[in-house]
Amino acid sequence: MPAPPFAVALRERLTDARPVECSTPKQMAAARYGLGVMAGLCWAAAFPKWDIAGLAWIAPGLILLATAGASPRVMFRVGYTAGVAHYLAGLYWILCIPVGFYPILGWLALAFFLALYPAIWARFCWSRLASRSVPGGGSLLQCATDRVAGTTWGGRTAWALMAAAAWVTWEMIQARLFSGFPWNLLGASQSKMLLITQVARFAGVFGISFLVVWGSASLLMGVLVLLHSPDRRNAWQREVALPFLAVLGLSVWGWTRVVSPAPPPGRTLDIALVQPSIPQTMIWDDRESNARFAKLLQLSRTALASRPDLLVWPEAALPYPIRYDTETSDAVASLLKGGRTWLALGSDDAEVQVDAGGQRRTNYYNSAFLLNPSGGIEATYRKRQLVIFGEYVPLLRWLPFLKWFTPITGGFTPGERRVGFQIGEPKARFAPLICFEDMFAGLVRDQSQQEVEFLLNLTNDGWFGESAQQWQHAANASLRAIETGLPLVRCANNGISCWVDATGRILSAQSPGFTSEYGEGVKRVRLPIASPGPWTFYRRFGDLFGWACVAWVVGGIASAAWGRRQGGIRGNTSGGIG
């Protein structure tokens, strides 16, 4: 069968002996770095607010294309450029923190650090492609097609799978190193693609990332094979067949999950979410504390008029510690008096500890409290995953100069154990989460190890104004509901207050009077509480898939090192494509 005209024309252009675009070192470098920047921006645009999820399936392949045939040093630099472009664009909202200098420093430092991961990934991927062809001159596409010469279909398929496993390995490290920053992992870009995201019930968000990168790397191989051998016009289909069938099969299974009727609720919990929309500058101003508290009480009175089962205030809503400030606790008790409504809220807490040497030390905690209808404290949860340079400064005892890089003057102590909250009538048990703890799949899974019926996140995203941060936070958090098989209720200071069902659907709460998702008001949720069902695979076993990818990559590195030590492996040097 003759090759398609566009493939023949492009192939002739690639093999033409005359000078072509990008043939000089400077032109080649411009093409590589330009494509790297484009890949990073596509990657960022896959997340809210742009939400072009399909770009996530293109970006990893573009990074690989931009680095194909380059020297190891150039590969690293181009991959790093793509990472910097992605993180600067995707995390722009850090600049919305209402203080001078520090947000810029944090934005740049975080982007420059996280960009190391895609740089190392690109370098590793090309080192694992068993090709003995040496890329020649010409255009960037010519270098890329030369790179796949001398490879077999099996080798390219294994390489695409290894590229996906390597990406997951990097994300596993990113989610844990230096307390972790699992924000906008690639799989989270698919949060609205519910047919795909159901795989998180087994493999977590890392399973989704694996599928996306596998598909992207295979698509790149298909394009390069077609360009290398345009007379074999159907050869590219073989490159994408396996990931296509995997995505198709998982989508069909996901469809059955999404369209299946939810288990009939044994009872319904009426929840009122107070979203006060307090500016961060007002939270930091002690002179505004009374006005903040008055606003919170006013909104709560409106919420209590409908007699909800549970009233929820977000993180940092209270200006005074409820455990120790008598006026605050009395006002809250008066608010609840005579009703049957329970209250979950965020407040600072403190505890004096005496060490082995007899020295007294006060530990401060970012905490969540559960109050009974009489205003008494029933349970307390202390935030376990603190924000680095936001709630604590690492290594401060040994590196005291680090305090100059943050506006915070003190710090919180992390909590040490999981806690469940239990309300009386109607009976319901739930696991509290504070701030961005709902980004950490492992921590959420640990909180869900109790016999809880839903997750409750109290957060203050008011640090970042009215930006994409709130939408990114909600999109990432929605995957925790799929992973654990539990509904997730979110109460935020200035958005996004909502609830997420066990399939990951973000459901808007009833919000009469709201003019904006960032505005103030009260949102109502009627949460169906079903009888406990079987736990998801992920809830039982956690990141088993992620660790399997890590083991695969580490094993591959060890095997390659052993092969080099034994003198290497003779490969195919024919220059053809199998």
C-alpha positions in Angstrom: 0.0 0.0 0.0 1.5 3.4 -0.9 2.6 5.8 1.8 0.3 8.8 2.5 1.4 11.9 0.6 2.0 14.0 3.8 4.4 11.3 5.2 6.3 11.0 1.9 6.7 14.8 1.6 7.8 15.1 5.2 10.2 12.2 4.8 11.7 13.8 1.7 12.2 17.0 3.6 13.9 15.2 6.5 16.3 13.4 4.2 17.0 16.2 1.7 20.7 16.8 1.5 20.1 20.5 1.2 20.3 22.7 4.3 17.1 22.5 6.3 15.7 24.3 9.3 17.4 23.8 12.6 20.5 22.4 10.8 23.0 24.7 12.6 23.8 24.3 16.3 22.1 27.5 17.2 18.9 26.7 15.3 18.9 23.2 16.8 19.2 24.6 20.3 16.5 27.1 19.7 14.2 24.4 18.4 14.9 22.1 21.4 14.4 24.8 24.0 11.4 26.3 22.3 9.8 22.9 22.1 10.7 22.3 25.7 8.9 25.5 26.8 5.9 24.6 24.6 5.8 21.2 26.3 5.9 22.8 29.8 3.1 25.2 29.0 0.9 22.4 27.5 1.5 20.5 30.7 0.4 23.4 32.8 -2.6 24.1 30.6 -3.9 20.6 31.4 -4.8 21.7 34.9 -7.4 24.3 36.2 -8.3 26.8 35.3 -7.4 26.0 31.7 -8.5 22.4 32.2 -7.5 21.2 28.7 -7.0 17.6 29.9 -5.9 16.3 26.5 -2.7 18.3 26.6 -1.5 16.1 29.4 -1.3 13.2 26.8 0.9 15.3 24.6 3.3 17.1 27.0 5.5 14.1 28.0 6.0 13.1 24.4 6.9 16.7 23.5 9.6 16.7 26.2 11.0 13.5 24.8 10.9 14.8 21.3 12.7 18.0 22.4 15.5 16.0 24.0 15.8 13.2 21.4 19.3 12.7 20.0 20.9 15.4 22.2 23.9 14.9 24.4 23.1 14.0 28.0 23.9 17.5 29.2 21.6 19.1 26.6 18.9 16.5 27.4 19.0 17.6 31.1 18.9 21.3 30.3 16.0 21.0 27.8 14.0 18.8 30.3 14.8 21.3 33.0 13.5 24.2 30.8 10.3 22.3 30.2 9.9 21.8 34.0 10.6 25.4 34.8 8.0 26.6 32.2 5.4 24.2 33.6 5.9 25.0 37.3 6.2 28.8 36.8 2.9 28.8 34.8 1.1 26.3 36.9 2.0 27.7 40.3 1.7 31.4 39.4 -0.9 31.7 42.2 1.9 31.7 44.8 2.5 35.3 43.7 -1.0 36.2 45.0 0.1 35.8 48.7 -0.3 39.3 50.0 3.2 39.9 51.3 6.2 41.4 49.5 9.3 39.5 48.2 8.7 36.1 49.8 6.1 34.9 47.3 8.5 35.6 44.4 11.3 33.8 46.2 9.1 30.8 47.0 7.6 30.7 43.4 11.1 30.7 41.8 12.7 28.3 44.3 9.9 25.8 44.1 9.8 25.9 40.3 13.6 25.6 40.0 13.6 22.6 42.4 10.7 20.7 41.0 12.0 21.1 37.4 14.9 18.8 38.3 12.4 15.9 38.1 11.4 16.1 34.4 15.1 16.9 33.5 16.2 13.6 35.1 13.3 11.8 33.6 14.1 12.8 30.1 17.7 11.9 30.5 16.9 8.5 32.0 14.3 7.6 29.3 16.6 8.1 26.4 19.4 6.2 28.1 17.0 3.2 28.2 16.2 3.0 24.5 18.3 0.1 23.1 19.2 1.7 19.8 22.7 1.6 18.3 21.9 4.2 15.7 23.8 7.5 16.1 21.6 10.6 15.3 23.0 12.5 12.4 22.6 16.2 11.5 19.6 17.9 10.0 16.4 18.9 11.8 15.1 18.0 15.2 12.7 15.5 13.7 15.5 13.9 11.8 17.5 13.5 15.0 14.4 11.9 16.7 13.7 9.5 13.8 17.4 8.5 13.7 17.1 7.8 17.5 14.5 5.0 16.9 16.5 3.4 14.1 17.7 0.0 15.0 15.0 -0.6 17.5 12.3 -3.3 17.5 8.6 -3.0 18.3 9.2 -5.0 21.5 12.0 -2.7 22.5 10.0 0.4 21.9 7.0 -0.9 23.7 9.1 -1.8 26.7 10.7 1.6 26.5 7.3 3.4 26.6 6.3 1.4 29.6 9.6 2.1 31.3 9.1 5.8 30.6 5.7 5.7 32.3 7.2 3.8 35.3 10.0 6.3 35.6 7.5 9.2 35.6 5.6 7.5 38.4 8.8 6.9 40.3 9.6 10.6 40.1 6.1 11.5 41.3 6.4 9.0 44.2 9.6 10.9 45.2 8.0 14.3 44.8 5.1 13.3 47.0 7.5 12.4 49.8 10.9 14.2 49.6 11.3 17.1 52.1 7.8 16.4 53.5 6.5 16.2 49.9 4.7 18.4 47.4 2.2 16.2 45.5 0.5 19.2 43.8 -0.7 18.8 40.3 0.6 15.3 39.7 0.0 14.5 36.1 -2.9 12.1 36.8 -4.8 14.9 38.6 -5.1 16.7 35.2 -7.7 14.0 34.3 -9.9 14.7 37.3 -12.9 15.4 35.1 -12.3 12.3 32.9 -14.3 10.1 35.3 -14.1 7.0 33.1 -10.3 7.1 33.3 -9.9 8.2 36.9 -11.7 5.1 38.3 -8.4 3.3 38.0 -7.3 5.3 41.1 -9.4 2.8 43.1 -6.6 0.3 42.5 -3.5 2.3 41.7 -4.1 5.8 43.0 -3.3 8.9 41.1 -0.1 7.3 40.1 -2.0 4.8 38.0 -3.6 7.6 36.0 -0.2 9.2 35.5 1.2 5.9 34.2 -1.6 5.6 31.6 -1.1 9.2 30.4 2.7 8.9 30.0 2.5 5.5 28.5 0.1 6.8 25.9 2.2 9.9 25.2 5.4 8.0 24.8 3.8 5.4 22.5 2.2 8.1 20.4 5.7 9.7 19.9 7.1 6.3 18.9 4.2 5.9 16.4 4.9 9.3 14.8 8.7 8.6 14.6 8.2 5.2 13.1 5.9 6.6 10.5 8.4 9.3 9.6 11.3 6.8 9.5 9.4 4.3 7.3 6.6 6.2 5.5 6.0 3.3 3.2 4.8 1.3 6.2 1.8 3.5 6.7 0.1 1.3 9.3 3.2 0.6 11.4 2.3 3.5 13.8 -0.9 1.7 14.8 1.1 -1.1 16.3 2.9 1.4 18.5 -0.2 2.8 20.1 -2.3 -0.4 20.1 -1.5 -1.6 23.6 -2.0 1.7 25.5 -5.2 2.4 23.4 -6.7 -1.0 24.3 -5.7 -0.5 28.0 -7.3 2.9 28.1 -10.4 1.6 26.2 -10.8 -1.3 28.6 -10.4 0.7 31.7 -12.8 3.3 30.3 -15.4 0.7 29.8 -14.9 -0.6 33.3 -15.0 3.0 34.6 -18.2 3.7 32.7 -19.8 0.8 34.6 -18.7 2.3 37.9 -19.9 5.8 37.0 -23.3 4.9 35.7 -24.0 2.3 38.4 -26.6 3.5 40.9 -25.1 4.5 44.2 -26.0 2.2 47.1 -29.2 3.3 48.8 -28.4 5.6 51.7 -29.1 4.3 55.1 -29.5 7.9 56.2 -28.8 11.4 55.0 -26.6 13.9 56.8 -27.6 17.6 56.5 -24.4 19.7 56.5 -24.0 23.5 56.4 -20.7 24.8 55.1 -19.8 28.3 56.2 -17.6 30.0 53.7 -16.7 33.4 55.2 -14.3 34.6 52.5 -12.1 36.4 54.9 -9.1 38.1 53.2 -5.7 36.8 54.4 -4.7 40.3 55.3 -7.6 40.5 57.6 -6.7 37.2 59.2 -3.2 38.5 59.9 -4.5 41.8 61.4 -5.3 41.4 65.1 -7.3 44.6 65.0 -9.8 42.8 62.7 -10.3 39.8 65.0 -13.6 40.8 66.5 -15.0 41.8 63.1 -14.0 38.4 61.7 -15.6 36.5 64.6 -18.8 38.6 64.3 -19.1 37.9 60.6 -18.6 34.1 61.2 -21.3 34.1 63.9 -23.7 36.0 61.6 -23.3 33.5 58.8 -23.6 30.6 61.2 -27.0 32.0 62.5 -28.2 32.0 59.0 -27.0 28.4 58.5 -28.6 27.2 61.8 -32.0 28.5 60.8 -32.5 25.3 58.8 -31.4 23.1 61.7 -28.5 21.2 60.0 -27.0 18.1 61.6 -23.5 19.4 61.2 -22.2 22.9 60.9 -18.7 23.3 59.5 -16.3 26.3 59.7 -13.1 26.3 57.6 -9.5 26.3 58.7 -8.3 29.6 60.3 -11.9 30.8 60.7 -11.6 31.5 64.4 -9.3 34.3 65.5 -8.9 33.0 69.0 -8.1 29.4 70.3 -11.4 27.9 71.2 -9.8 25.6 73.9 -8.3 28.5 75.9 -10.3 31.6 75.1 -13.3 31.7 77.4 -15.2 34.5 75.5 -14.9 32.5 72.2 -16.0 29.2 73.7 -18.9 30.9 75.5 -20.0 32.6 72.2 -19.9 29.3 70.3 -21.8 27.5 73.1 -24.5 30.3 73.0 -24.7 29.9 69.2 -25.4 26.2 69.4 -27.6 26.4 72.6 -31.0 24.7 72.3 -30.3 22.9 69.1 -29.1 19.5 68.0 -26.4 20.7 65.6 -22.8 19.6 66.0 -19.9 21.9 64.9 -16.6 21.0 63.2 -14.2 23.9 63.0 -10.5 24.8 62.6 -8.7 26.6 65.4 -5.1 26.9 66.8 -4.3 24.8 69.8 -1.5 24.5 72.3 0.0 22.0 74.7 2.7 22.4 77.3 5.1 19.4 77.4 8.0 18.7 79.8 11.0 16.9 78.3 13.3 14.4 80.0 15.4 17.2 81.4 12.5 18.9 83.1 12.3 21.8 80.5 8.9 23.1 79.7 8.0 23.7 76.1 4.8 24.9 74.5 3.8 23.2 71.3 1.4 24.9 68.9 -0.9 23.0 66.6 -3.1 23.7 63.6 -6.1 21.7 64.7 -9.7 20.7 64.0 -12.3 20.4 66.8 -15.6 18.6 67.0 -18.1 20.3 69.4 -21.3 18.8 70.6 -24.6 20.6 70.6 -23.8 22.0 74.0 -20.5 23.6 72.8 -18.3 21.0 74.6 -15.2 19.7 72.8 -15.7 16.1 71.9 -12.6 15.4 69.8 -9.5 17.1 68.5 -7.4 16.4 65.4 -4.0 18.0 65.0 -2.7 18.6 61.5 0.0 16.1 60.6 1.3 17.4 57.2 2.5 20.9 57.7 3.3 23.4 54.9 7.0 23.8 54.6 8.0 27.5 55.1 4.4 28.3 55.7 3.8 26.4 59.0 7.3 25.4 59.9 10.9 26.1 58.9 12.9 22.9 58.3 16.3 22.3 60.0 16.0 25.6 61.9 18.0 24.3 64.8 21.0 23.6 62.5 20.4 26.2 59.8 18.9 29.2 61.6 19.5 31.5 58.6 16.5 29.7 56.9 14.1 31.9 58.9 15.1 34.8 56.7 13.4 33.1 53.7 9.9 33.1 55.2 7.6 35.7 56.8 6.5 33.3 59.5 7.9 34.1 63.0 6.9 30.9 64.7 5.8 27.4 63.7 3.4 24.6 64.4 4.2 21.1 65.7 2.8 18.3 63.6 0.2 15.9 65.0 1.2 12.3 65.5 -1.9 10.1 65.1 -5.1 9.6 63.1 -8.3 10.8 64.7 -11.9 10.1 63.7 -14.9 12.4 64.6 -18.2 10.8 65.7 -21.5 12.7 65.9 -24.5 11.5 67.8 -27.8 11.9 66.0 -27.9 11.0 63.2 -24.9 8.9 63.9 -22.0 9.4 61.5 -18.3 9.0 61.7 -15.8 10.9 59.6 -12.1 11.6 59.2 -11.0 15.3 59.4 -8.3 16.7 57.1 -6.8 20.2 57.4 -5.5 22.5 54.6 -3.7 20.6 51.8 -3.6 17.3 53.7 -6.1 16.1 51.1 -3.3 16.3 48.5 -1.4 13.5 50.3 -2.9 10.2 49.2 -1.0 8.2 51.8 -2.1 10.4 54.7 -5.8 10.4 53.5 -5.6 6.6 53.2 -4.2 6.4 56.8 -7.0 8.6 58.1 -9.5 6.4 56.3 -8.2 3.2 58.0 -10.8 3.8 60.7 -14.4 2.8 60.1 -15.3 6.2 58.7 -18.2 7.1 56.4 -16.8 10.2 54.8 -13.9 12.6 54.7 -14.1 16.3 55.8 -11.5 18.8 54.7 -11.2 22.2 56.4 -9.0 24.6 54.4 -8.1 28.2 54.0 -7.1 28.9 50.4 -7.6 32.7 51.0 -3.8 33.0 50.9 -4.0 33.0 47.2 -6.8 35.5 46.4 -9.1 34.6 43.6 -6.9 32.4 41.5 -6.5 29.0 39.9 -5.2 27.6 43.2 -8.7 26.9 44.7 -9.7 25.0 41.5 -6.5 23.0 41.4 -6.8 22.1 45.0 -10.4 20.8 44.5 -9.4 18.9 41.4 -6.5 17.2 43.1 -8.5 16.4 46.2 -11.3 14.8 44.2 -9.1 11.8 43.5 -8.9 11.0 47.3 -12.6 10.1 47.1 -12.0 7.6 44.3 -8.9 6.1 46.0 -10.7 5.5 49.3 -14.2 5.0 48.0 -15.5 7.6 50.5 -17.3 10.9 49.9 -15.3 14.0 50.5 -16.8 17.2 51.9 -14.7 20.4 51.6 -15.3 23.6 53.6 -13.0 26.4 52.4 -12.5 30.0 53.5 -13.0 31.4 49.9 -13.7 28.4 47.8 -14.1 25.8 46.6 -16.6 24.5 49.2 -18.3 21.4 47.8 -18.6 17.7 48.1 -17.2 14.9 46.0 -18.9 11.5 45.6 -17.0 8.2 45.7 -16.6 8.3 41.9 -14.8 11.6 41.9 -17.7 13.8 40.8 -17.4 17.3 42.2 -20.9 18.2 43.2 -21.9 21.8 43.8 -23.5 22.4 47.2 -26.8 24.4 47.4 -25.6 28.0 47.7 -28.4 30.5 47.6 -27.1 34.1 47.4 -23.6 33.2 46.2 -22.5 35.5 43.3 -19.0 33.8 43.0 -17.3 30.6 44.1 -14.9 32.8 46.0 -17.7 34.7 47.8 -19.1 34.5 51.3 -22.2 32.6 52.3 -23.5 29.3 53.4 -23.6 26.1 51.3 -25.9 23.2 52.0 -25.0 19.6 51.5 -27.3 16.6 51.9 -24.8 13.8 52.1 -26.1 10.3 51.6 -24.6 7.9 54.1 -24.6 4.4 52.8 -24.0 1.2 54.7 -20.2 0.3 54.8 -19.2 -1.5 51.6 -16.0 -3.3 50.6 -12.9 -1.2 50.8 -11.1 -0.2 47.6 -7.9 -1.9 46.7 -6.0 1.3 47.2 -7.6 1.9 50.7 -6.4 -1.6 51.7 -2.9 -1.7 50.2 -2.0 1.9 49.4 0.7 2.8 46.8 1.5 -0.8 45.8 1.4 0.1 42.2 3.6 3.1 42.7 6.2 1.1 44.6 6.1 -1.6 41.9 7.1 1.1 39.4 9.9 2.3 41.7 11.1 -1.3 41.9 11.0 -1.7 38.2 13.0 1.4 37.5 15.6 0.7 40.2 15.9 -2.8 38.9 16.4 -1.5 35.3 19.1 0.8 36.5 20.8 -2.0 38.4 20.6 -4.3 35.4 22.1 -1.7 33.1 24.9 -1.0 35.5 25.6 -4.7 35.7 25.5 -5.1 31.9 28.1 -2.3 31.5 30.3 -3.9 34.1 30.1 -7.2 32.2 31.1 -5.5 29.0 27.7 -4.4 27.6 25.2 -6.1 25.5 25.6 -6.4 21.7 22.5 -5.1 20.0 21.0 -4.6 16.6 23.1 -2.3 14.5 21.3 -2.6 11.2 19.6 0.8 11.4 16.3 -0.6 10.4 13.0 -0.6 12.4 11.4 -3.8 13.5 
